Amino acid sequence: MSNLYELTWKYKEIQNHLLNDDDYPVELIAADEEINSKIENYGFVIRNLESDSDALEAEIYRLMDRKETADKAIDRMKKMVMKAMKATDKTKLTTPHFKFTVAKAGGKTPVKITGDVPHEWCKVKYEPDKDKIRTAMEEDGEIFDFAELGERTEYLRMK
């Protein structure tokens, strides 16, 4: 049996032949059945891969939940060690296997906003309003030198 690429090429070749002649060759019927069978087999493989993908996604979520549980336990235990070291006024502790240090986080000093901030202390962020531009181009027929309408993508739907 030919692969899908060869079958598609063969099918197009037969279709081109039909454009020039009025006869309906037997090869077209055979090619049509072959390509339909091949596409159906692709459908079975796609369904199997979708099933595998769904199972993998479920496993990813299960592992992410386990990771989140482990991260929460780590955070909780670090807070307990920090609390114990602060309660005993220890900033450093060295054991045979570990070295613990209570240290301040690096970076800039955090700023807490507690009220309304005047406008001169605020940043303004401008971004294109794509919905407004699209509407103007589609409905009003406006043409802009800074934007153009793109092509909508296509996809295969399998039911």
C-alpha positions as CSV (number, residue, x, y, z in Angstrom):
1,M,0.0,0.0,0.0
2,S,1.3,3.5,-0.8
3,N,1.8,6.2,1.7
4,L,-0.6,9.2,2.0
5,Y,1.8,11.5,0.1
6,E,1.9,9.1,-2.9
7,L,-1.8,8.5,-2.8
8,T,-2.5,12.2,-2.8
9,W,-0.2,12.8,-5.8
10,K,-1.8,9.8,-7.6
11,Y,-5.3,11.1,-6.9
12,K,-4.5,14.6,-8.1
13,E,-2.9,13.2,-11.3
14,I,-6.1,11.3,-12.0
15,Q,-8.2,14.4,-11.3
16,N,-6.1,16.4,-13.7
17,H,-6.7,13.7,-16.3
18,L,-10.5,14.0,-15.8
19,L,-10.3,17.7,-16.4
20,N,-9.0,17.0,-19.9
21,D,-11.2,13.9,-20.7
22,D,-14.8,13.1,-19.9
23,D,-14.3,9.4,-19.1
24,Y,-14.3,8.2,-15.5
25,P,-11.3,5.8,-15.2
26,V,-11.4,2.8,-12.9
27,E,-8.1,4.0,-11.4
28,L,-9.9,6.9,-9.8
29,I,-12.3,4.6,-8.0
30,A,-9.4,2.5,-6.8
31,A,-7.4,5.5,-5.8
32,D,-10.4,7.0,-4.0
33,E,-10.9,3.8,-2.0
34,E,-7.2,3.6,-1.2
35,I,-7.0,7.2,0.0
36,N,-10.2,6.8,2.0
37,S,-8.8,3.7,3.7
38,K,-5.5,5.4,4.4
39,I,-7.2,8.4,5.9
40,E,-9.4,6.2,8.0
41,N,-6.3,4.4,9.3
42,Y,-4.7,7.7,10.1
43,G,-7.9,8.5,12.1
44,F,-7.4,5.3,14.2
45,V,-3.8,6.3,14.9
46,I,-4.8,9.8,15.7
47,R,-7.4,8.5,18.2
48,N,-4.8,6.2,19.9
49,L,-2.4,9.1,20.2
50,E,-5.1,11.4,21.6
51,S,-5.8,8.7,24.2
52,D,-2.1,8.5,25.0
53,S,-1.9,12.3,25.2
54,D,-4.9,12.4,27.6
55,A,-3.3,9.8,29.9
56,L,0.0,11.7,29.8
57,E,-1.8,14.9,30.7
58,A,-3.5,13.2,33.7
59,E,-0.1,11.9,34.8
60,I,1.4,15.4,34.5
61,Y,-1.4,16.8,36.7
62,R,-0.9,14.0,39.2
63,L,2.9,14.7,39.4
64,M,2.3,18.4,39.6
65,D,0.0,17.8,42.6
66,R,2.7,15.7,44.3
67,K,5.3,18.4,43.6
68,E,3.0,21.1,45.0
69,T,2.6,18.9,48.2
70,A,6.3,18.4,48.5
71,D,7.0,22.2,48.0
72,K,4.4,23.1,50.7
73,A,6.1,20.6,53.1
74,I,9.5,22.1,52.3
75,D,8.2,25.6,52.9
76,R,6.5,24.7,56.1
77,M,9.6,23.0,57.5
78,K,11.9,25.9,56.5
79,K,9.5,28.3,58.3
80,M,9.6,26.0,61.4
81,V,13.4,26.0,61.4
82,M,13.5,29.8,60.9
83,K,11.1,30.3,63.8
84,A,13.2,28.0,66.0
85,M,16.4,29.8,65.1
86,K,14.9,33.2,65.7
87,A,13.4,32.1,69.0
88,T,16.9,31.0,70.2
89,D,18.6,34.1,68.8
90,K,20.7,32.0,66.4
91,T,21.6,33.4,63.0
92,K,24.0,30.6,62.1
93,L,24.0,26.9,62.8
94,T,26.5,24.4,61.5
95,T,25.9,20.6,61.8
96,P,27.9,17.8,60.3
97,H,25.8,17.8,57.2
98,F,24.2,21.3,56.8
99,K,24.9,24.9,57.4
100,F,21.9,27.0,58.3
101,T,21.9,30.8,58.1
102,V,19.2,33.4,58.7
103,A,19.8,36.0,56.1
104,K,17.9,39.0,54.6
105,A,16.7,38.6,51.0
106,G,18.7,40.5,48.4
107,G,17.4,43.0,45.9
108,K,15.7,46.4,46.4
109,T,13.8,47.3,49.6
110,P,10.2,46.4,49.1
111,V,7.6,49.3,49.0
112,K,4.1,48.7,50.4
113,I,1.4,50.8,48.9
114,T,-1.0,51.8,51.7
115,G,-3.2,54.4,50.1
116,D,-4.1,56.3,46.9
117,V,-0.9,57.1,44.9
118,P,-0.8,60.5,43.1
119,H,-0.7,60.4,39.3
120,E,2.9,61.7,39.0
121,W,4.0,58.5,40.9
122,C,2.2,56.2,38.5
123,K,3.3,54.5,35.3
124,V,1.1,54.6,32.2
125,K,1.2,51.6,29.8
126,Y,-0.1,52.1,26.3
127,E,-0.9,49.1,24.1
128,P,-2.7,48.7,20.8
129,D,-6.5,48.2,20.9
130,K,-6.6,45.3,18.4
131,D,-10.4,44.9,18.6
132,K,-10.9,48.5,17.7
133,I,-8.4,48.3,14.8
134,R,-9.9,45.0,13.5
135,T,-13.4,46.5,13.6
136,A,-12.3,49.6,11.7
137,M,-10.6,47.5,9.1
138,E,-13.3,44.9,8.7
139,E,-16.5,47.0,9.0
140,D,-15.4,50.5,7.9
141,G,-12.8,49.3,5.3
142,E,-10.1,51.6,6.7
143,I,-6.5,51.0,5.7
144,F,-3.7,51.7,8.2
145,D,0.0,51.8,7.5
146,F,0.7,50.3,11.0
147,A,-1.6,47.2,10.8
148,E,-3.0,44.6,8.4
149,L,-5.5,41.8,8.7
150,G,-3.9,38.4,9.0
151,E,-5.1,35.0,7.7
152,R,-7.2,32.8,10.0
153,T,-5.7,29.4,10.6
154,E,-7.3,26.1,9.6
155,Y,-7.5,22.9,11.5
156,L,-8.7,19.4,11.1
157,R,-11.8,18.4,13.0
158,M,-12.4,14.7,13.6
159,K,-15.6,13.4,15.1
